[in-house]
């Protein structure tokens, strides 16, 4: 079913793929937007509705945001992330999936969250031990939809070729990053049509995370 080689590594998004976090993403984006407008990095009429927090930050970086401004924005996002990780739960079927995959595959998380927030959530939900590597924004030159985090993962496990990886995520930014890194992508909870609209080409779509097993085992 997968147009890949034998799968050796799986890259997961975290929020709304593995975890049901309580991060208020609209509020986080609004706080970043207000900061950027206040500091005249973007105009008030900027089409913020067309962006995620990460693409908004990347736009600001390309517009000439200073390092000091970037550090402040990261503190803003981390505040929302840490608050949202309190009481985080798992998506249905996640623990069963990880139990089945653990020790048989290299398991990696690539998240736009800080490593601190990610580790806190994974410890709260008691799944951190399943993962070989947790990649947060500190490891990236640019946030998803940039493939930076995926390239970082590939570099850490050079014995695994691009066609031996598969990635799973709920957002188009996960799919775009995966595609641009040359890694097959499976859409979780988001339709193929929505992904394709955003220029992402998933090799499959699942609504229950445990269905990933059928993809992996048929490769």
N, C-alpha and C positions, 0 to 999 in steps of 0.2 A: 504493500500500500504506500509506503514511503519511497520517494524517489531519492534515496540516499544509499550510502553504504551501510554496513552493519553498525547499528547505533552503539556508541560507547559513552556519550555524554549528553546530558539534558540540562538546558538552561531555562530556569523559571523566572518569570516576573514574580513579584511578591504581592503587592496590594491588589485585592480583588481577583487574584489567581490562586495563590496559596492561602492568603489571609483575608478575612473579613475585617479590615481595619476600620476605625472610626474617624479617620482623617477627614476633615471638612475641606475637600479639595476646592470647592468654589470660594470659600472664605480665604484659603491660602492664596489662591490666584488673585483674589481681589486685593489682599494686603500687599502682594508684590506689585500689582498694577498701580495701586495708590502711591507706593514708594517711588516707582519709576516716573510717574507723572509729576509728583512733587519735586523730584530732582531733575525734571525736564529731559529725561532720557527718551521718553516717548510722549507724544501729544495726548491730550485728554480724549480725543476722538479715535484713538487707536482701536482697531477691531479686536478687542480682547476676547470676545466670544468665540473667535475662530482659533484660539490658542489654548493649550494646556499650560500649566505653570512652567513646565520645562521648556516648551518652545518659546514662551514669553521671555524667560531668562536668557535663552540662547539668542533671541532677537536683540535683547538689550546688550548682550556682550558684543554682538556684531555692530551695534550702533555706537559703541564707544563708552560703555559703562566702565567706570574706574574699578580698580581692584578693591578699594575700600567699600564702594557701593555693593559689589558682588558679595563681599564678606557679610555685609549687613543683610542682604537678601537671603543668604544661606542661613543666617540666624533666624530670620523670619520663618522660613520654611521648616527649619528644624524644630522650632517651637510648636508649629502645627503638627508635625510628624510625631513628636514625643507625646503630645497630648492625645493624638489619635490612636497611638499604640496601646494606651491604657484600656484594658478590657478587650483587646483584639481576640478574635476567634478564628477558626479555620473554615475554609470553604468545605462543603460536604465532600467526603471521600478523600480528602488530602492525606490524612494519616495512613489510610489503607494503601493509597498509591505509593507513598514514600516507603512504607514497610516492604512493599513488593519490589521497589526499585533499588533500595538501599543495598550497598555492597556489590551490586551487579553493574552499576553504572556510575560514572562521575556525575555528581549532582551539584549544580551551581545556581546561585541566585544573582541576577543582575537587576538592581533597583535604583531609581533616581533618588531614593531616600538616602540619608546619611547612614553610614555603617552603624553608628551608635543607636539610631532609631530602629534600624533593621534588626540588629542583634537583640535589642530589648523585646521587640515583638516576637521574634523567634524563640526567645527564652520563655516568654510568658506562655506561648502556645506549645512549648516543649517539643519543638521539631528541629531545633538548631543542630542537634547531633547528627542529623541525616545528611547534612551538606558538607561537601569538601571545600567549598569556597563561597564567601559572601562578598559580592562586589557592589559597593555603593558609589555615590557620586565622587567621593574622594579619589577613586581609582580612575575616573574618566577625564578625558580632556574636554568632552562635551556630553551633555545629558542625552538620554534617549529622546527623540528618534535617531540621534547619532549612533553609529555602531561601535563607538569607542569602548563601551563596557564589554561588548561581545569580543572585540579584538583582544582586550585584556585577558578575558577568559581563555581564549585560544592560545595566547602566549604562555599562560601558566600550565597548559596541558598540551604541549607541542606534539605528543605522541598521538593525539586525536586529530584527524584531518577534518576539514570543513564538512565533508559529506558524512562524517560519523557523529556529528552533533545534530540535535533537534532542539528547537526552542518552543516554549509555551507561554502565552500571555493573553490578556483580555483586551488590550488596547492597540490601536493602530501604531502607536509609537514603538511598541514592542516588536510588532511585525516588520515595521520599516527598518529598525535597527538590525533585526535578525536577517532580513533579506539583503541588506547592504553589507552585512558581514559574510554573506555567502552560506548562511545556515538556514535549513528548512524550518518553517514556522507553522505551528498549529494554533488556531484561534480558539480560545476558551470563552464561551458565553457571548461572543459577538459574532454576528452572522458573516458569512463569506461576502455577501453583498456590501455590507458596511466596510469591511476591510478593503475590498477591491476599489470602492469609491475613493479611498484614501491612498490608492496606489500600492497597496500591500497584496502579495500573492501567497496566501496560505496554501499548504498542501492538504489541509483538512480542518474540520471544525468540530468541536465537542461542546456539549452543554453540561456534562458531568465529568469532572476531572479524572475520575477513575477510568474513563474511556480511553485515556492516553495509553493505557496498557495494551490495548488492541493494536494501536499504531506501532508501538515500540516492538512488540513481539512478532509483528508481521513483517518487519523490516529485514 
